[in-house]
């Protein structure tokens, strides 16, 4: 009898994934939890494990196919592998090529008993699950009579861990949260393209990272009323400081660019203007002010534009920022970024100065409410004390969500940022 292995619910609101690569072939004998395929979703590639052991009988999809969750990926002749049974203390996480955990679905023979949460009876589902967790964690929750769907996960990307399940069983009711009513799904029109000379056109499927970028940009532009302010800063002193820091960085094997200095000046400005380090919760009608600073930066890669972020950037030195920025950029170019490394940014910097460009009107990385644009450095004459002097000038833009930020506030934000970026010595206490 054949057993179906389906694409599990990977979490993060994902509804489908692109099959990048099969890791098994027909006739292979696999164990429970063994990775069977690489699937790309939400700009990251994850390894999907099999919840069963057995021999691969049939592959039900081709590489490059877009597969909805709960769709059968392959058929197994079950029971012929070596890992058919595992205890609840089996390995707690399954690492992907991007260090991202994924969830699987394992059927159970009987429903778990109802539990009481906040005065309400909740009946745990037996086969359906909509949270991020490993098979061992799901099994443990079932054996303890808990509904894993209402346990808040503390692992990467919100994954429910074994410790979360045990804490919930021990009566930590704060670990539970009932699902709130979500806003209606936004339906954005998808106009068709009419070919006029089809023989001179080539059609390529909009898939993978390019498709995710398209979806995100379309949603953001639909939700957020954008406006952009532009101005130029005299960064002559910053150029000198960076040149000195570059020499120091080389001694430690770290490449020091302008970006960590810009991050430091930005964070100091965000502290003065907390509405820029915020988000709007449209569902609840609330402004969420964030007391942490995860600074994203746009990275141009062969696969498309990716936006990793430096967590707690305010707590790191220039050298630490430089090192982490380089590591994240390398991961982005090699397609090795994890979901965690691209989630949770509070504000984003997009820097196209290295490839040119005077000004642009960047699109905000929703649910953030602003994005700082950084452009090329130019030599210009500047009139000071009645005399022209050569100066290093750089253009900046700040694009804002007009629902939360007014034009005058944005102008003051940019001016405060310029005061810092033009006088980097004033930031020494924050930079070191």
C-alpha positions as CSV (number, residue, x, y, z in Angstrom):
1,X,0.0,0.0,0.0
2,X,1.3,3.4,-1.0
3,X,1.7,6.3,1.5
4,X,1.4,9.9,0.3
5,X,4.0,12.4,1.4
6,X,2.6,15.9,1.1
7,X,4.2,19.4,1.1
8,X,3.7,20.4,4.7
9,X,2.6,23.7,6.1
10,X,5.9,25.6,6.2
11,X,4.3,28.5,8.2
12,X,4.7,32.2,7.8
13,X,1.5,32.4,5.8
14,X,3.0,30.4,3.0
15,X,0.5,28.7,0.7
16,X,2.8,27.2,-1.9
17,X,6.4,26.5,-2.8
18,X,8.5,26.0,-5.8
19,X,10.2,22.6,-6.1
20,X,13.8,23.5,-6.7
21,X,15.5,20.1,-6.5
22,X,14.6,16.5,-5.7
23,X,17.0,14.9,-3.1
24,X,15.6,11.4,-3.6
25,X,14.8,9.3,-6.7
26,X,12.4,6.4,-7.4
27,X,13.7,3.3,-5.7
28,X,15.6,5.1,-2.9
29,X,15.0,3.8,0.6
30,X,14.5,6.7,3.1
31,X,14.1,7.1,6.8
32,X,11.6,9.2,8.8
33,X,12.6,12.9,8.8
34,X,15.1,12.4,5.9
35,X,15.1,15.5,3.5
36,X,13.4,14.6,0.3
37,X,13.4,17.9,-1.7
38,X,14.4,21.5,-1.7
39,X,11.5,23.9,-1.9
40,X,11.8,27.6,-2.3
41,X,9.3,29.8,-0.5
42,X,9.2,33.4,0.8
43,X,12.7,34.0,-0.7
44,X,14.3,31.1,1.1
45,X,15.1,27.5,0.2
46,X,14.1,24.9,2.7
47,X,14.6,21.1,2.9
48,X,11.3,19.2,3.2
49,X,11.6,16.0,5.3
50,X,9.5,12.9,5.0
51,X,7.3,12.1,8.0
52,X,7.5,8.4,7.1
53,X,10.1,5.8,6.3
54,X,9.9,3.7,3.2
55,X,10.9,3.2,-0.4
56,X,10.2,5.9,-3.0
57,X,7.6,4.6,-5.4
58,X,6.7,7.7,-7.5
59,X,7.6,11.3,-7.7
60,X,4.5,13.3,-8.2
61,X,6.0,16.7,-9.3
62,X,8.8,18.0,-11.5
63,X,11.6,20.4,-10.5
64,X,10.3,23.9,-11.2
65,X,6.7,23.1,-10.4
66,X,4.7,25.4,-8.0
67,X,3.2,23.1,-5.4
68,X,0.4,24.2,-3.0
69,X,0.8,23.0,0.6
70,X,-0.9,19.7,1.4
71,X,-0.3,18.6,-2.2
72,X,1.2,15.1,-2.6
73,X,4.9,15.3,-3.5
74,X,5.7,11.6,-3.7
75,X,4.4,8.1,-3.0
76,X,6.2,5.7,-0.6
77,X,6.0,2.0,-0.1
78,X,5.9,2.5,3.7
79,X,7.5,0.4,6.4
80,X,10.7,-0.5,4.5
81,X,12.9,2.2,5.9
82,X,14.9,2.0,9.1
83,X,13.4,5.0,11.0
84,X,9.8,4.0,11.2
85,X,9.5,4.6,14.9
86,X,11.0,7.5,16.9
87,X,10.5,8.7,20.5
88,X,9.3,12.2,21.4
89,X,12.9,13.1,22.3
90,X,14.0,12.8,18.7
91,X,16.0,15.6,17.2
92,X,14.3,18.9,17.7
93,X,15.0,20.7,14.5
94,X,15.5,19.9,10.9
95,X,18.0,22.2,9.2
96,X,17.5,23.4,5.7
97,X,20.2,24.7,3.3
98,X,19.3,28.1,4.8
99,X,19.3,26.9,8.4
100,X,15.4,27.1,8.4
101,X,13.2,24.6,10.2
102,X,10.2,23.2,8.5
103,X,7.1,21.4,9.7
104,X,5.5,18.1,8.7
105,X,2.1,16.5,9.2
106,X,1.7,13.1,10.8
107,X,-1.7,11.5,11.2
108,X,-2.8,10.3,14.6
109,X,-5.2,7.5,15.3
110,X,-7.4,9.3,17.8
111,X,-8.2,12.9,18.8
112,X,-6.6,14.4,21.9
113,X,-8.9,15.4,24.7
114,X,-10.2,19.0,24.9
115,X,-8.3,21.5,26.9
116,X,-9.5,24.7,28.6
117,X,-8.0,28.0,27.5
118,X,-9.3,31.2,28.8
119,X,-12.6,29.6,29.7
120,X,-13.0,28.1,26.3
121,X,-12.8,24.4,25.3
122,X,-10.3,23.8,22.5
123,X,-10.3,20.5,20.7
124,X,-6.8,19.7,19.2
125,X,-6.9,18.7,15.6
126,X,-5.6,15.2,14.7
127,X,-4.3,15.6,11.2
128,X,-4.5,19.3,10.3
129,X,-1.9,21.7,11.7
130,X,-1.0,25.3,10.8
131,X,2.1,25.9,12.9
132,X,5.8,25.5,12.4
133,X,7.1,22.4,14.3
134,X,9.0,19.2,13.8
135,X,7.4,15.7,13.7
136,X,8.8,14.8,17.2
137,X,7.3,18.0,18.7
138,X,3.9,17.4,17.1
139,X,3.9,13.9,18.4
140,X,4.8,15.0,21.9
141,X,1.9,17.6,21.9
142,X,-0.5,14.9,20.8
143,X,0.6,12.5,23.5
144,X,0.3,15.3,26.2
145,X,-3.2,16.1,24.9
146,X,-2.3,19.6,23.7
147,X,-3.4,21.6,20.6
148,X,-0.1,22.6,19.1
149,X,-1.9,25.2,17.0
150,X,-2.5,27.5,20.0
151,X,1.0,27.2,21.5
152,X,3.2,30.3,20.8
153,X,6.5,29.2,19.4
154,X,9.8,30.6,20.7
155,X,12.0,29.0,18.0
156,X,13.3,30.5,14.8
157,X,10.5,31.9,12.6
158,X,8.0,31.2,15.4
159,X,8.7,27.4,15.5
160,X,7.1,25.5,18.4
161,X,9.8,23.7,20.3
162,X,9.7,20.7,22.6
163,X,10.3,23.2,25.5
164,X,7.2,25.2,24.4
165,X,5.0,22.1,24.5
166,X,6.3,21.1,28.0
167,X,5.8,24.6,29.3
168,X,2.2,24.6,28.0
169,X,1.6,21.3,29.7
170,X,2.9,22.6,33.0
171,X,0.2,25.2,33.1
172,X,1.9,28.2,31.7
173,X,-1.3,29.6,30.2
174,X,0.6,32.6,28.9
175,X,2.0,30.2,26.2
176,X,-1.4,30.0,24.7
177,X,-3.0,32.5,22.3
178,X,-6.3,32.1,20.5
179,X,-6.2,33.0,16.9
180,X,-7.5,36.5,16.2
181,X,-9.8,37.3,13.4
182,X,-7.7,38.4,10.4
183,X,-8.5,41.0,7.9
184,X,-10.2,39.9,4.6
185,X,-7.7,38.6,2.1
186,X,-6.7,41.4,-0.3
187,X,-7.6,40.6,-3.9
188,X,-5.3,42.6,-6.2
189,X,-6.4,42.7,-9.9
190,X,-4.1,40.6,-12.1
191,X,-4.5,42.1,-15.6
192,X,-3.7,39.9,-18.6
193,X,-1.1,40.9,-21.2
194,X,-2.3,40.8,-24.8
195,X,0.4,39.8,-27.2
196,X,0.7,41.8,-30.5
197,X,3.6,39.9,-32.0
198,X,3.8,36.5,-30.1
199,X,6.3,35.2,-32.6
200,X,8.8,37.8,-31.4
201,X,8.1,37.3,-27.7
202,X,9.3,34.9,-25.1
203,X,7.3,33.9,-22.1
204,X,9.0,32.7,-18.9
205,X,7.1,31.6,-15.8
206,X,7.2,34.2,-13.0
207,X,8.5,32.0,-10.3
208,X,10.8,31.9,-7.3
209,X,12.4,35.0,-5.9
210,X,11.2,37.2,-8.8
211,X,7.6,36.1,-8.1
212,X,7.9,36.8,-4.4
213,X,9.4,40.2,-5.1
214,X,6.6,41.0,-7.4
215,X,3.9,40.0,-4.9
216,X,5.5,42.0,-2.1
217,X,5.9,45.2,-4.1
218,X,2.4,45.0,-5.4
219,X,0.9,44.5,-2.0
220,X,3.1,47.3,-0.5
221,X,2.2,49.8,-3.2
222,X,-1.5,48.9,-2.8
223,X,-1.5,49.5,1.0
224,X,1.0,52.2,1.6
225,X,0.7,55.8,0.4
226,X,4.3,56.7,-0.4
227,X,6.0,60.0,-0.5
228,X,9.8,60.8,-0.9
229,X,12.0,63.6,0.2
230,X,15.4,64.2,-1.4
231,X,18.5,66.2,-0.4
232,X,22.3,66.1,-0.5
233,X,24.8,65.9,2.4
234,X,28.4,67.0,2.7
235,X,30.1,63.7,3.8
236,X,33.7,64.9,3.5
237,X,34.4,64.1,7.2
238,X,32.7,60.7,6.9
239,X,34.9,59.8,3.9
240,X,38.0,60.6,6.0
241,X,36.8,58.6,9.0
242,X,35.9,55.7,6.8
243,X,39.3,55.7,5.2
244,X,40.9,55.4,8.6
245,X,38.4,52.7,9.8
246,X,39.1,50.7,6.6
247,X,42.7,50.4,7.5
248,X,41.8,49.2,11.0
249,X,39.3,46.7,9.6
250,X,41.9,45.2,7.2
251,X,44.0,44.3,10.2
252,X,41.1,42.3,11.5
253,X,40.2,40.8,8.1
254,X,37.0,42.9,8.0
255,X,36.0,45.1,5.0
256,X,34.6,48.4,6.3
257,X,32.2,50.2,4.0
258,X,30.1,53.3,4.5
259,X,27.0,51.3,5.3
260,X,27.8,50.6,9.0
261,X,28.4,54.4,9.6
262,X,25.1,55.1,7.8
263,X,23.4,52.6,10.1
264,X,24.8,54.2,13.2
265,X,23.6,57.7,12.1
266,X,20.2,56.2,11.1
267,X,19.7,54.5,14.5
268,X,20.6,57.7,16.4
269,X,18.0,59.5,14.3
270,X,15.4,56.8,14.7
271,X,15.7,57.2,18.5
272,X,14.7,60.9,18.0
273,X,11.9,60.0,15.7
274,X,10.3,56.8,17.0
275,X,7.5,56.9,14.5
276,X,10.0,55.9,11.8
277,X,10.8,52.7,13.7
278,X,7.3,51.6,13.8
279,X,4.6,49.7,11.9
280,X,0.8,50.0,11.5
281,X,-1.3,47.0,12.5
282,X,-4.2,47.6,10.1
283,X,-6.2,44.6,11.5
284,X,-6.2,46.1,15.1
285,X,-6.0,49.7,14.1
286,X,-2.9,50.3,16.2
287,X,0.6,51.8,15.8
288,X,3.4,49.5,16.9
289,X,6.4,51.4,18.2
290,X,9.5,49.1,18.3
291,X,12.1,49.4,21.0
292,X,14.6,47.4,19.0
293,X,16.6,48.2,15.9
294,X,16.8,45.5,13.2
295,X,18.2,47.4,10.2
296,X,17.6,45.9,6.8
297,X,19.7,46.5,3.7
298,X,18.9,45.7,0.1
299,X,21.3,43.3,-1.5
300,X,21.4,42.9,-5.2
301,X,21.9,39.2,-6.1
302,X,21.8,37.1,-9.3
303,X,18.4,35.8,-8.0
304,X,16.9,39.2,-7.4
305,X,16.7,41.8,-4.7
306,X,16.9,40.4,-1.2
307,X,16.7,42.3,2.1
308,X,18.4,40.7,5.1
309,X,18.6,42.6,8.3
310,X,21.1,43.1,11.1
311,X,19.5,42.2,14.4
312,X,20.0,44.6,17.3
313,X,22.2,46.8,15.2
314,X,22.3,49.5,17.9
315,X,24.2,47.1,20.2
316,X,27.1,46.5,17.7
317,X,30.3,48.3,16.9
318,X,31.3,49.5,13.4
319,X,33.6,46.4,13.0
320,X,30.8,44.1,14.2
321,X,28.3,45.6,11.8
322,X,30.8,45.5,8.9
323,X,31.5,41.8,9.6
324,X,27.8,40.9,9.8
325,X,26.8,42.9,6.8
326,X,29.4,41.1,4.7
327,X,28.3,37.7,6.0
328,X,24.7,38.4,5.2
329,X,25.5,39.8,1.7
330,X,27.6,36.7,0.9
331,X,24.7,34.5,2.0
332,X,22.3,36.5,-0.1
333,X,24.5,36.1,-3.2
334,X,24.8,32.4,-2.6
335,X,21.2,31.8,-1.9
336,X,21.8,30.8,1.7
337,X,19.8,33.3,3.6
338,X,17.4,31.9,6.2
339,X,13.8,33.2,6.7
340,X,14.9,34.5,10.1
341,X,17.6,36.6,8.5
342,X,15.0,38.3,6.3
343,X,12.3,38.7,8.9
344,X,11.8,41.3,11.6
345,X,13.4,44.4,10.1
346,X,12.3,47.7,11.6
347,X,13.8,50.0,9.0
348,X,15.6,49.4,5.7
349,X,18.5,51.1,3.8
350,X,18.8,50.7,0.0
351,X,22.2,51.7,-1.3
352,X,22.6,52.0,-5.1
353,X,25.6,54.4,-4.8
354,X,28.0,51.7,-5.8
355,X,26.4,51.3,-9.2
356,X,25.5,54.9,-9.7
357,X,22.3,56.8,-9.6
358,X,21.5,60.3,-8.4
359,X,18.1,59.9,-6.9
360,X,15.3,57.3,-6.8
361,X,11.9,56.8,-5.1
362,X,12.3,53.4,-3.3
363,X,9.4,51.3,-2.3
364,X,8.9,50.7,1.4
365,X,9.5,47.2,2.7
366,X,6.1,46.6,4.3
367,X,5.3,46.5,7.2
368,X,8.0,49.1,7.8
369,X,7.0,52.7,7.4
370,X,10.1,54.2,5.9
371,X,13.2,53.4,3.8
372,X,16.4,55.4,3.4
373,X,17.9,55.7,-0.1
374,X,21.7,56.1,-0.4
375,X,23.3,57.3,-3.7
376,X,26.6,57.9,-5.3
377,X,29.3,60.1,-3.9
378,X,30.2,63.1,-6.1
379,X,33.0,65.7,-5.9
380,X,31.5,69.2,-5.9
381,X,32.6,72.7,-5.2
382,X,31.0,74.1,-2.0
383,X,31.0,77.8,-1.1
384,X,32.1,78.4,2.5
385,X,33.3,81.6,4.1
386,X,33.3,83.3,0.7
387,X,35.5,80.6,-0.9
388,X,34.9,77.5,-3.0
389,X,36.2,74.3,-1.6
390,X,36.1,70.8,-2.9
391,X,33.7,68.6,-1.0
392,X,32.4,65.0,-1.1
393,X,28.6,65.2,-1.6
394,X,26.1,62.4,-1.4
395,X,22.4,62.3,-2.1
396,X,19.9,60.7,0.2
397,X,16.2,60.1,0.1
398,X,13.7,59.1,2.7
399,X,10.5,57.5,1.6
400,X,7.7,57.4,4.1
401,X,4.3,55.9,4.8
402,X,2.0,59.0,4.7
403,X,-0.5,57.3,7.0
404,X,1.9,57.7,9.9
405,X,4.5,60.3,8.8
406,X,3.8,63.8,7.6
407,X,6.0,65.8,5.2
408,X,7.3,68.2,7.8
409,X,8.3,65.3,10.2
410,X,10.1,63.6,7.3
411,X,12.0,66.8,6.5
412,X,13.1,67.2,10.2
413,X,14.1,63.5,10.2
414,X,16.3,63.9,7.1
415,X,17.8,67.1,8.6
416,X,18.6,65.3,11.9
417,X,20.2,62.5,10.0
418,X,22.4,64.9,8.0
419,X,23.6,66.5,11.2
420,X,25.0,63.1,12.2
421,X,26.3,61.8,8.9
422,X,28.0,65.2,8.2
423,X,29.6,65.2,11.7
424,X,30.5,61.5,12.3
425,X,32.8,62.4,15.2
426,X,29.7,63.3,17.2
427,X,28.7,59.7,16.9
428,X,31.9,58.3,18.3
429,X,30.2,57.1,21.5
430,X,27.7,55.1,19.5
431,X,30.2,53.8,16.9
432,X,32.8,52.2,19.1
